[in-house]
Amino acid sequence: MTDGSAAVDPQFRFQLLGAVSAWRDGAQLQVGSPQQVALLASLLLRPGQTVPLKQVLGDLWGGEVPDHAVGAVRTYASRLRAVLEPGRARRAPGAVVVSVGDGYILRTPGDPALSVDVHAFTAAVAEADRLRAAGEVQLAYERLGAALALWQGEALLGVPGPYAEQQRGWLEQRRLAAAEARLELALELGRHVEVLDELEELVAEHPLREHLRELRMLALYRGGRQAEALACFAEIRTLLVEELGVDPGPELSALHQRILGADPQLAAVPDRRASAAQPAPDSAAVYRSVVPAQLPTDIPDFAGREEQLRSLVAALRAPAGQAVPVITLFGIGGSGKTTLAVHAAHQVREQFPDGQLFADLRGGEQLLTDPGLVLVDFLRSLGVAPGGIPERLDERSALFRSLLTGRRMLIVIDNARDAAQIRPLLPGTAGCAVLVTSRAQLVELPGIRLFEIEAFRRGEALDLFASVVGAERAAAEPEAVEALVSACGFLPLAVRILASRLAVRPAWSAAALAERLADQSRRLDELHLGSLGVEATFQLSYEQLQPEQARAFRLLALPEGHGLTTAAAATAVGRPERDTEDVLESLHSAGLLLSRTPGHYQYHDLLRLFARRRSEREDTAAERAGAVLLLADHLLASMANASRALDPDGALVRHFQPTRTAGLRFGDREQAARWPHSESALIFAITEQVVREAAEADADTAAVGPGLRFAVDLLLGLVWLLDGQVHAARFREVLRPAGVAARRRGDRATEARVCYLGGLLDRLAAGHRDAEPTLRRALELLAPDDAADQALRATVTNEIALVLNLTSRPAEALEYFEESLALCQALGNTTGQARVLGNIARVHLNAGRPDEGVACAARAAAIAEDSGSAAGVADSYYQLGIALRAAGRIGEAVQRLRRALDYFQEQQRRSLEGLALARLAECLADQALWSEAVASAEQSKVIAEELDSGYARALALAALGRALAEQGVRERAGECLETAARLFEQLRAPEAAGTRELLARVAAGPG
């Protein structure tokens, strides 16, 4: 803003509970076509979440995605940006609809509960639940009224797509539940007369909903209309029999009997000061005086899990209708499932005034607890004499269900192995709730609600550690405590063990304990205290695995990295992909693998250590090495396939050694372009692991040779398919030991590739003095009779020529460029030809031959377009834009540079995006578009500083200084130009002289 005042974020409001609408600063927006509205709704319903493109496609089209769908979604997202944030640059930071990876996220200022009616509704209902639990009936009634007032018709009215349809039904159920809860409160407040009309309408809309009938019968009875209340029951009974073939449920039937018997308690408004409503009398009244309270002692130092605890408590307190809520906490051993379950159960004890039952089924052990024996304990706790307990399991279960009918009890079942253990222990009617912990998911149980309990977040782990060891002691060594909880992978059991060990040893320091845990080979041994032990906990789960599951669990832990796809895992274990997926899913269900996205699995850090320890004891050295090498082979084959999809000419593949596996196949270029980015962490991890093992192995170890070359070829592919400059530090960390290992083994081909990569990274960082000798060494190492080495020779000679041209030696550069061009032509490498021709164009420009430069760059662009390589097209357009500017054809230059910039952004080539922005800023300044030039140069400068690129930063600052000077901001312009000139001089770049001249003119002042 030109007046210096602070910018104010726009205020948004979104309506989903009715026709989807949006307002910005009070003005309604035109949100577009139905499909565009469906995308907006998909993002609004997931506040703060990145919605992957695949999920968006499923939301809008389900299983029948049309061919044009991906492009359509991008168009919808672009249009939504324009609608929600008019006037902002297309990719400016802070846009409401933001592209993240291959997905989208919708960001708006403030809390979604204040701007999106769905989330406001949810928050209001949750607040009403809290008020009701606290006895604030009137306030809860008002809050639910406000929540229901947000509805302006059918939710997501007219929005197409399966996701909208699913959410529409779910939201309608939420609305009905809120309406029923409000009507219950109205009856508690004595407003039975005024709600009769509303009940009449709702019953007409939902004639088979029994709870609405109950409320209407009660309202009629309290209003002195007993006959109509009985007629209401007769009507619903007839409907249920005719429509569904069932009788009314026990609650409705019990209310009918109480009305027939003129129960005096029905006529009175309940005393809201009472702690809980009295249950209706039933056949088990003889046992009513027995109120078991079997919950284990609550955890005094409970920490973390605030969000999960709130959700869990809300689920236990929520009205369940006719069903018994069965809630399962599942996850890996040691994640704190039991602790959370017991703490949550204590939070809701008042909701279950008839008692709480608890049983440990010991599902992680070989000797399970028989559910029949658990039922004996439960029945005795409910007052059944030993002689009255049936012999058969089904009879015990039936008696248990009978005794719970009409009662409000909480049953907590710990350490269940499978659904078969749980089924006999489930109540039969509503009023009770069941809370289960298990390492498995128990999805077979009907109506189950699952909560996955993973390791703590960092802050939660630190809180638990401090609560056990003492806040003062934890604060005295913050870095050591951080190291301890990180070594635990934030697993609650491990954190508690370490904190307890420290708490009982006042002379120990956290730093000393952290040093003991630094050795991964003994970390599991350190995580043991008394009867608590992380390894013993994991062993219980491991012992339940079948041999094929156990083998996969061991071998898949050997490769480094945060996770594996199904295809990669299948390669590592040598099994078909479909069979491997079944095994992986079974390991996930058993709580031994994590899976946050479909088809992708990972280990908790401590489980990985445990699996590797088991592998050392049960697998041979050859089996362990083979699993890692097979995975490296698979990744290289997949990289080759991605390269072929992106560059039909196959230039990159020519550099690789042959692979044994087929690798992943990619359906289109977009999928191929995403793969290196999505798997870069795994690829870096595998290359680091293979290189480290090669560096540590004997020179004649057979497995090292192919593994080392695989690793270096993977790095070579990543440099081309990712942005090498962005990941330069990570590349260098691997290349140093790779070079040592290759030289020690006399592996000239691998060492040549290491030298090329090192020289390339030096050149990208503008370290031309270091780059040239390294690149020349790579050239010396290449074999003249090896096809892959000849392909690399063309690449290396091009790279040497670039360094020569950048250090003002155009004649020498041209010789190397021509050699590289001849090699590319001989190999049929058209993409390489385009790249070299674009570089030759720059030689012509430096020699003062702009027309020849344009002709050469145009030829490069034509070849790149014919090759089908999107990266080659982007590079050639960038070079052509620079040449056109040098020839004075500024308008054409701007067009080409903008096209190149679009490509670079789509391809996530961050360093080239920064260079293109700088070149574009130069052209905009040539056109006297000073403000646009400043904006483009500023964006370029941000990227250059982010990547620590001296040459790109100098280009950006030079363009920025020129544009600022023309705007009259001379002091800052001078600072920018001075820095740019100094950087160019350090790099010996030809732009140094011109920048000094411009700086002198700016210093001289206007005129």
C-alpha positions, 0 to 999 in steps of 0.5 A: 500500500502506498500510504504505508498503512497496514494491509487488512485481511479480507473477511470471508463467510461461507454457507454450506448448510443450504445453497453453497454461497460465499461472501467477501467483506460482506459482498456475495461472490459468484462461485461459479459452475456446479463442479467448481462449487463442488471443489470449493465445498470439498476444500471447505469441509476439510479446513486446514487439510491438503486434499490430494488431487486423486481425492478431489477427482474422487469427490467430484466424479467418483470412480468414473473420472473423465479424461479431462478431469485433471485439467478441469480441476486446475481450471476450477482452482484457478477460477476460485482463486480469482473469485476469492482473491481478485487482484492478486498475482496468480501464484502470489503467496497467501492465495485462498486456494493454494496448490500443495504438492499435487493437491489443494488446501483452502486457507482463509484468515481466522477460525473456520468455526467463525467463517464456515457455517458447517464448522460453526454448527459443529462447534455450537453442538459441541458447546451445547453438549458441554453445557448439558453435561454441566447441568446448564440446560437452558444455555444448552437449549439456546446454543442448539437453537442457534446451531440449528438456525444456521441451516438455510435448507438442504446441506450442499444444495445442488452440489454434484459428486459422490462426496457431496452426496455422502456429506449431505447425508451425514450432515442431515443426520447431524442436524436431526441429532441436534434437533432431537437433543434440543427437543429433549432439553425443551421437555426437560425445561417443561416446554412440551406444549410449544414443541408439539408442532415441531415434533409433528413436522419432524415425525412426518418427515422421518416417520420411522425414527423411533426417538422422535416418536418417543419425544412426541409421545412424552410431549403429548402425555405431559400435555394431558393427551394420553390417548394421542400418545398411545395412538402415536405408538400404535402408528409407529408399531404398525409402520415398523411391522409393515415396512421393516418387519420388526417391533418397536425398540425397548425404549419406545416399548418401555415408554408405552408401558409407562404411559399405560401404567400412568407412571407419575414420574412421566408427568413431572418435569425432571429435576435438573439438579439430579445427577442422572435420570432414573432408569425405567424399571425392567426385569433386572430390577433385582440387581439395580442396587449393584453399581460396579466401579472397576475402572483402574486408577486414573493417570495422575501425570496424564499429558498430551492427547488433548484433541483425541481426548475431546473427540473420545469423550464427545463420542462416549457422551453422544446420544447413540440412538438405538445402537450401542456405541463401540469405540476402539483405540488401536495402534502400535504397542506402547502408544498409550492406548490404555492410558488414554482409554482409562483417562477418558473413561474417568472423564465420562463416569457421570454419564454412566451412573449404573457403573463401569466394568473393566477387563484386560483380555491380554490380547498381546500375549499367547495365553488370551483371557477367555471372554467366558471367564470375563463374563463370569467376573462381569456377572458377579459384579452385577450381583449374580450369585455363582450358582446363577451363572450359566455354563455356556458362553452364549447363555452367559452373554445373553444374561449379561445383555439382559442385565444391562437392558435399560441401564447406563453402563460403560464397559472398558475392554483392554488389549483385545486381540480380535473381534471374536473376543469382543462380541460376547461382551457387547450389550444388546441395547442402547444406553451403554457404551463400549470402549476397547483398546487393541493393536488391531483395528477390529473392523469386523465389529458392527457400528465400530468407531475407530481412533488410531493412536500414534506416537505423541507429537513433540510437545506432548512427549516433552510435556509427559517427560516433564510431568514424570521427571519434574518440570524444573529438572526437565527445564535445566537440560532442554536440549538433552531432554529433546534428544531423549524424546526424539530417540524414543520416536515420541512413543509414550511408553518409551518416554515414560520409561526414560523419564522414570529412570531419570526420576529415580536417579537424581545423580544422573543427567539427561545428557548422560542418558541421551548419550547412552541412547545415541547408539541405535544398536543398544537403544532398545536395551536402554528402554527398559524399567522393571516390568516395562520394556519397549522390546518386550511390548513389540515382541508380543505383537511379533510373536502373533505373526505368520512366517510370511508376515514376519519375514516381510516385517523384518526385511522391509525395515532394512532400507532407510527412509520414511516409508515404502510403496506397495510396489517397492515393498514387493520388490524388496521381499521378492513377492507379487505386488498383490500378495505383498499388499495383503501382507502389508495391510495385515501388518498395519492392522496388527499395529506394526506398520503405519499407513497414512495414505493408501499404498504407502507404509512406514515404521515407527522408529523404534519398531524399525530398530526392533525389526532390524534386530529380529532380522539380524537374528533370523535372516542371513547377511545375503538376504539382508543385503539383497533386500536393500539392493533389490529396492535400489534396483526398483527405484532406478528402474522406476526413475528410468521409466519416469524419464522416458515418460517425460522425455521420449528421447530417453536421454537420461536413461542412456546414463544408467546401468541395466536393472533387473526389475521392471520398476513402476509404470506411469500412465502420463507425464504428470504422474511421472513428474510427481514420482521423483518428488514424492519418492525423493526422501526414500531415494536419498535415504537408500543412496546414503545407506548403500554408499555408507555400507560401500564405504565401510565394506571391504574393497572386494565385497561382491554386493558393493559394486552394483549397489554403489553404481545404483546409488550414484545413478539414482543421484544422477537421475534426481539431479535431472528430474528434481532441481539439483540446486535445491537439494545441493547439500543433500547431494554433497553429503552422499557424493563425498563417501561415494567418491571415496568408495569408488576410488578404493574399488577402482570403479572408474565409471562410478567415480566419473559420475561422482565427479560430474555431479560434484562439478555440476553442483559447483557450477550451479553454486557459481563455484566455477574454479572448483567445477572445472577441474572436477568436470575434467577429471570426470571426462578422463575417467570415461571409457571410450567403448561404453555406451553409457559413458559416451552418453555421459561424455556428451553431458560432461563436455556440455557442462565444461563448456558452460563453465568456460563460457561463464568465465569469459572464455567463449572460444574454448566454450564453443569447441566443447559445445560443438563436441557435445553437439556432435556426440548428441547427434551421433547418439540420436539424443535430440533433447541433448541437442536442443540443450547444447544449441541453447547454450551455444546461443549464449556464446553468440550473445557474449560475443556480440552476435545477437542475431546468430544467438536468436537463430541458434536458440530458435533452432533449439526450441524447435528441436525441443518441441519435436522431442516431446521433452517438457523440460527441454522445451522450458530450457530452450524457451528460457534461452530464446527469451534471453537471446530475443532481448539481446536482439532488441525484440523485447515483446517476444522475449517477454512471451517466451520467458513467461512460457518458460516460467510457467513450465519451471513452476509446473516442473518445480524447478525452483532455481530456474524459476528464480532465473526466469523471474530475473530475466523477465524483470530485465525485459519489463524494465526495458518496457518501462514497466517499473512496478512489474519489474520490481515485483518480478525481481523481488520474487527472483531475489527471494528464491536466490537467497533461499537457494544461496545462489550467488549468480541468480541473486546478482541478476535479481539485484541488478534488475531490481536496482535498475527498476528502483532507480527509475522509480526514484528509490535511489538509495536502495537502488544503489545498495542493490546494484553495489551488491550485484556488481560485487557478486558478478565480479567475484564470479568473473561474470561478464555482467559485472562491467555493465552493472558497475556502469549503471551503478555509477549513473545512479550515484551521479543522480538524475540527468 
